[in-house]
Amino acid sequence: MKDMHKFGRGEYENYYSTLPKADRDLIDLYFDRCLEGCSKNKATDMKRNLLKFRIATNKPFSDIDLKVVKHFVTLLKDSSYTDNTKNEILVHVLKFLKLVFKDWVERFESFESPLFKQIKEPKSKREITEKNVLSKDDIKKMLLAEHSTYWKAFLMCQYEGALRTLEVRTLEWDFLGKGDGEFYSFDLYATKTKSKKPIVFHEAKKWLDKLREEQINTGQEGKYIFHAKNNLNKPVDRGTISTWMRKLSKKALGYEVWSYLLRHSRATEYKKLIKNNVMSKDNALETMGHSEKMFDKIYSHVKKSEIRDMIKEQIYNYDDMPEEKKHELQKQIDDLTKKQEQTDEKWGKILDYHLKEVNKAYGLKVKNRTKEMLKNL
C-alpha cells in the first residue's frame, strides 16, 4: 500500500483519467450523490478523498476487502493530515463503501472495529496563535519577494481587507467602483455571515490599478480580478493559491504559511488598535464580517459609507488629535447635548457612549475622530 497522497494543482484530474472505467463510474456515482446535498466545489473535495483512497490502496475498488480498508485507515491516522481532514476522509471513504457494496455489513463487519471511529476532539495543526501571526515586516518581506503584480495585488487585498481566501478569489472589478482618491472603498458580501461588510483598500489599490492596466494591455481583463490562468471568467482555484503562498513564504520568511494567516494577521492588528482606543471594536467586527450584531450596537445608525470613512481615518491615520480638532469636537458635543433632550432612551444611550469616548481622547494618544459619526447621530 502506498503513502497518503496530497494532490498538486490539476493532479487529481490527471489521476482520475487513468483509472479503469469501472472505478471512474463508481466515483462519479458518489460524486452525483454528494451533489444532492452540497455544492459542486464541496462534492469535488469529496471526490478527491476517494482518489486518495484509491491511490493509497492501489487496488481496483472491486478488490477492496476489510484487511485493505483497515490498512488504509491505519495509514490515514498516521499521516500528516490534520485531525479534521483525517475524519473527513474517513467519513467519505466509509460512505462510499456502503454505497458501492451492498454486502458491506458482511464484507466489512459493519465497520464495528474501533479503528473506524473518528478522532475525538480533533486538533488542527494549523492552529492560529500569536506566535504564527504575520507582522507588518513579514508582509513587506513577502511583497518584496514577489515579482508578479497579480500576486502582489492578491497579497495586499487579502491582508488589507482582512478577507477570507474565497472572498479574494471571487473579487470582481465591478466591486471596486471608480475609487476614492488613494482608496478603493466599497461594500463586500461576506460569504459566511451572508451580509455586506465595508472594505477599504489603500496599499492594495496601487497594485490593483497596476494589475488592471496590465490585464487591459494584454487582453487579459475578465470578470474576476484574480481569474484563472486559462479562463478569464473563472476565479483562480484554491490549489493555485495554496502552492503560491507556500513557495512565497518559504522564500521570503524561511518557513511556509497559508494564505488565511493574512486575514488573521490583520485581525490581530485590529485588536491592538482597539486596545489602544484607536479603533472601535464594532468597526473591527463589521470589517471582518464576523458578526451581524454590529449594527445592533453603537454604530447601528451609521451608514456603511460612513464606517468606511472611519476605517480610513482609524487605520491609515495615526496622528495625535490636534487641539483645534478637540475644540471642534467639543462644540459638536455641546450641540448634541442640546439635542439629547429630544431623543428617546435608545439614542440617549448611544450619545452617552460617544461623550465618554471623546472625553477620554483628551488624555490619550488617539486617531482623528470622524465628523460624520457625530453629525449623523
C-alpha positions in Angstrom: 0.0 0.0 0.0 1.3 3.5 -0.9 1.6 6.5 1.4 -1.2 9.1 1.7 -1.2 11.4 -1.3 -1.5 15.1 -1.4 -2.7 16.5 -4.7 -0.9 19.3 -6.5 -2.6 21.6 -9.0 -4.6 19.7 -11.5 -3.1 16.4 -10.4 -6.3 14.7 -9.2 -8.0 15.2 -12.6 -5.0 13.6 -14.3 -5.0 10.6 -11.9 -8.8 10.2 -12.3 -8.4 9.9 -16.1 -6.0 7.0 -15.7 -8.4 4.8 -13.7 -10.4 1.9 -15.2 -13.8 3.0 -16.4 -15.5 0.8 -13.7 -13.7 2.8 -11.0 -14.4 6.1 -12.6 -18.1 5.2 -12.8 -18.2 4.4 -9.1 -16.5 7.7 -8.2 -18.9 9.6 -10.4 -21.8 7.8 -8.7 -20.7 9.0 -5.3 -20.0 12.5 -6.7 -23.5 12.7 -8.0 -24.9 11.5 -4.7 -22.9 14.2 -2.9 -24.2 16.9 -5.3 -27.7 16.2 -3.9 -26.8 17.8 -0.6 -23.9 20.1 -1.3 -22.2 22.5 -3.7 -20.1 21.3 -6.7 -16.9 22.5 -5.0 -17.6 20.5 -1.9 -18.6 17.4 -3.9 -15.3 17.8 -5.7 -13.4 17.8 -2.4 -15.2 14.5 -1.5 -14.2 13.1 -4.9 -10.6 13.9 -4.1 -10.9 11.9 -0.8 -11.9 8.8 -2.8 -9.0 9.3 -5.2 -6.6 9.4 -2.2 -8.1 6.2 -1.0 -7.7 4.7 -4.5 -4.0 5.8 -4.7 -3.2 4.5 -1.2 -4.7 1.1 -1.7 -3.5 0.8 -5.3 -6.3 -1.7 -5.9 -9.5 -1.6 -8.1 -12.5 -0.9 -5.9 -13.9 -4.4 -6.7 -10.9 -5.9 -4.8 -11.3 -3.9 -1.6 -11.8 -6.1 1.5 -11.7 -5.5 5.3 -8.0 -6.0 5.5 -7.3 -3.4 2.9 -9.6 -0.8 4.5 -8.0 -1.3 7.9 -4.6 -0.9 6.5 -5.7 2.3 4.8 -7.3 3.7 7.9 -4.1 3.0 9.9 -2.1 4.8 7.3 -4.5 7.7 7.3 -4.4 8.2 11.0 -0.6 8.1 11.0 -0.4 10.6 8.2 0.5 14.3 8.4 -3.1 15.4 7.6 -4.9 17.5 10.3 -7.3 15.5 12.5 -10.3 17.2 10.9 -9.0 16.2 7.4 -8.5 12.6 8.6 -12.0 12.5 9.9 -13.4 13.9 6.7 -11.6 11.4 4.5 -12.6 8.5 6.8 -16.3 9.5 6.7 -16.4 9.7 2.9 -14.5 6.5 2.3 -16.9 4.6 4.6 -19.9 6.2 3.0 -18.6 5.3 -0.4 -18.0 1.7 0.5 -21.5 1.4 1.9 -22.9 2.8 -1.3 -20.9 0.6 -3.6 -21.0 -2.7 -1.7 -24.5 -4.0 -0.9 -22.9 -6.6 1.3 -20.9 -4.1 3.2 -22.2 -5.4 6.6 -20.7 -8.8 6.0 -17.7 -7.7 3.9 -16.5 -5.1 6.3 -18.1 -6.4 9.5 -20.3 -3.4 9.8 -17.2 -1.2 10.3 -17.5 -2.0 14.0 -13.8 -2.1 14.6 -12.7 0.8 16.9 -10.2 1.6 14.1 -13.1 3.1 12.1 -14.0 5.6 14.8 -13.4 9.2 14.1 -10.8 11.1 16.1 -12.4 12.6 19.2 -11.7 16.3 19.9 -9.7 16.8 16.7 -6.8 19.2 16.9 -5.9 21.3 13.9 -2.2 21.5 13.1 -3.0 24.9 11.6 -3.9 26.4 14.9 -3.7 30.2 14.8 -1.8 31.7 17.6 0.1 34.9 18.4 3.3 33.1 17.5 2.4 32.4 13.9 0.7 35.7 13.1 2.4 37.7 10.4 3.9 41.1 11.3 3.9 44.1 9.1 7.6 43.4 8.4 6.7 39.9 7.3 4.1 41.3 4.9 6.7 43.7 3.5 9.2 40.9 3.0 6.7 38.8 1.1 5.7 41.8 -1.0 9.3 42.4 -2.0 10.0 38.8 -2.7 7.0 38.5 -5.0 7.7 39.8 -8.6 4.2 39.3 -10.1 1.8 42.2 -10.0 -1.1 39.7 -9.9 0.2 38.1 -6.7 1.3 41.3 -5.1 -2.3 42.6 -5.6 -3.7 39.3 -4.2 -1.5 39.5 -1.1 -2.4 43.1 -0.3 -6.1 42.6 -0.9 -6.3 39.7 1.5 -4.2 41.4 4.1 -5.6 44.9 4.0 -9.2 43.8 3.5 -8.9 41.1 6.2 -10.7 38.9 3.6 -11.3 35.2 3.5 -9.5 33.5 0.7 -12.7 32.8 -1.1 -13.7 36.4 -0.9 -10.4 37.5 -2.6 -10.6 34.8 -5.2 -14.1 36.0 -6.2 -13.4 39.7 -6.2 -14.8 41.4 -9.3 -13.5 44.6 -11.0 -17.0 46.0 -10.8 -17.0 45.7 -7.0 -14.3 48.4 -6.7 -16.1 51.3 -8.4 -14.2 54.3 -9.5 -12.0 54.6 -6.4 -11.9 57.3 -3.8 -8.6 59.2 -4.1 -6.0 56.9 -2.5 -8.6 54.3 -1.6 -10.9 51.8 -3.1 -13.9 51.9 -0.7 -16.8 49.6 -1.2 -19.1 47.0 0.4 -18.5 43.3 0.0 -20.9 40.4 0.6 -19.4 38.3 3.4 -19.6 34.7 2.4 -20.1 33.3 6.0 -22.3 35.9 7.6 -24.4 36.4 4.5 -24.3 40.2 4.9 -22.3 43.1 3.5 -19.2 44.5 5.1 -17.3 47.7 4.4 -13.9 47.2 2.7 -11.1 49.8 2.2 -8.0 49.1 0.1 -5.1 51.6 0.4 -1.8 49.9 -0.5 -3.7 47.3 -2.4 -5.1 50.0 -4.7 -1.7 50.7 -6.1 -1.2 47.1 -7.1 -4.8 46.7 -8.3 -4.5 49.7 -10.6 -1.3 48.4 -12.0 -2.8 44.9 -12.5 -5.8 46.3 -14.3 -3.5 48.2 -16.7 -1.5 45.1 -17.4 -4.6 43.0 -18.0 -6.1 45.6 -20.3 -2.9 45.9 -22.3 -2.6 42.2 -22.7 -6.2 41.5 -23.3 -6.5 39.5 -20.0 -9.1 41.5 -18.2 -12.1 39.4 -17.2 -15.0 39.3 -14.8 -12.8 38.4 -11.8 -9.7 40.4 -10.7 -7.9 37.2 -9.9 -9.1 35.0 -12.7 -7.8 31.5 -13.6 -4.8 31.3 -15.8 -6.8 29.7 -18.7 -10.2 31.2 -18.1 -10.9 34.9 -17.7 -14.3 34.3 -16.3 -13.5 31.9 -13.6 -11.7 32.7 -10.3 -8.3 31.3 -9.5 -8.6 27.9 -7.7 -7.6 27.2 -4.1 -4.8 24.8 -5.0 -3.0 27.5 -7.1 -3.2 29.9 -4.2 -2.0 27.4 -1.7 1.0 26.5 -3.8 1.9 30.1 -4.4 1.7 31.1 -0.7 3.8 28.1 0.4 6.5 28.9 -2.1 6.4 32.7 -1.4 6.5 32.4 2.4 9.3 29.9 2.2 11.3 32.2 0.0 10.6 35.4 2.0 10.3 34.1 5.6 12.1 30.8 5.6 9.0 28.8 6.5 5.7 28.0 5.0 2.4 29.7 5.9 -1.1 29.5 4.5 -3.0 32.4 2.9 -5.7 32.6 5.7 -3.0 34.0 8.0 -3.1 37.2 6.1 -6.7 37.8 7.3 -5.8 36.7 10.8 -2.8 39.0 10.9 -4.9 42.0 10.0 -7.4 41.0 12.7 -4.6 40.9 15.3 -3.7 44.5 14.3 -7.3 45.5 14.8 -7.2 44.0 18.3 -4.2 46.1 19.2 -5.9 49.3 17.8 -8.9 48.5 19.9 -6.8 48.1 23.0 -5.2 51.5 22.3 -8.5 53.1 21.7 -7.6 53.8 18.1 -10.3 51.7 16.6 -13.7 50.7 17.9 -14.4 47.0 18.4 -17.6 47.2 16.5 -15.9 48.7 13.4 -13.4 45.8 13.5 -16.2 43.2 13.7 -18.0 44.8 10.8 -14.9 45.0 8.7 -14.0 41.4 9.4 -17.5 40.2 8.7 -17.5 38.1 11.9 -20.8 39.3 13.3 -24.2 40.7 12.3 -24.6 42.3 15.7 -22.5 45.4 14.8 -25.5 47.5 13.7 -27.3 46.5 16.9 -24.7 48.2 18.9 -23.2 51.7 19.0 -22.9 52.2 15.2 -26.3 50.8 14.3 -27.4 54.1 13.0 -24.3 54.8 10.8 -24.3 54.1 7.1 -21.7 51.7 5.8 -20.2 54.6 3.7 -19.6 56.4 7.0 -17.9 53.3 8.5 -15.6 53.1 5.5 -14.7 56.8 6.2 -13.9 55.9 9.8 -11.8 53.0 8.7 -9.7 55.3 6.5 -9.0 57.6 9.5 -8.7 54.9 12.1 -6.4 52.6 10.2 -4.4 54.9 7.9 -4.0 58.0 10.2 -2.2 57.7 13.5 -1.5 61.3 14.2 -2.3 62.8 17.6 -5.6 64.6 17.9 -4.8 68.4 17.4 -6.1 71.0 19.8 -8.3 72.6 17.1 -9.9 69.2 16.4 -10.6 68.8 20.1 -12.3 72.2 20.2 -14.3 71.3 17.1 -15.5 68.1 18.7 -16.3 69.9 21.9 -18.5 72.3 20.1 -20.3 69.4 18.3 -20.7 67.7 21.7 -22.3 70.8 23.1 -24.7 71.0 20.2 -25.5 67.3 20.6 -26.1 67.7 24.3 -29.0 70.1 23.5 -30.4 67.6 21.0 -30.2 64.8 23.6 -33.3 66.1 25.4 -35.3 65.5 22.2 -34.1 61.9 21.7 -35.6 58.7 23.0 -33.8 56.5 25.5 -32.0 54.5 22.8 -30.3 57.5 21.2 -29.6 58.9 24.6 -27.5 55.8 25.5 -25.7 56.0 22.2 -24.8 59.6 22.7 -23.6 59.0 26.2 -21.2 56.4 24.8 -19.8 58.9 22.4 -19.4 61.6 25.0 -17.4 59.3 27.2 -15.2 58.1 24.3 -14.4 61.7 23.1 -13.7 62.8 26.7 -11.2 60.0 27.0 -9.4 61.4 23.9 -8.1 64.4 25.9 -5.7 62.2 27.9 -4.9 59.6 25.2 -2.9 59.5 22.0 -5.7 58.7 19.5 -6.7 59.0 15.9 -8.7 61.7 14.2 -12.3 61.2 15.1 -14.7 61.4 12.1 -17.0 64.4 12.0 -19.7 62.3 10.2 -20.0 60.0 13.2 -21.3 62.8 15.4 -23.2 64.7 12.7 -25.4 61.8 11.9 -26.5 60.9 15.4 
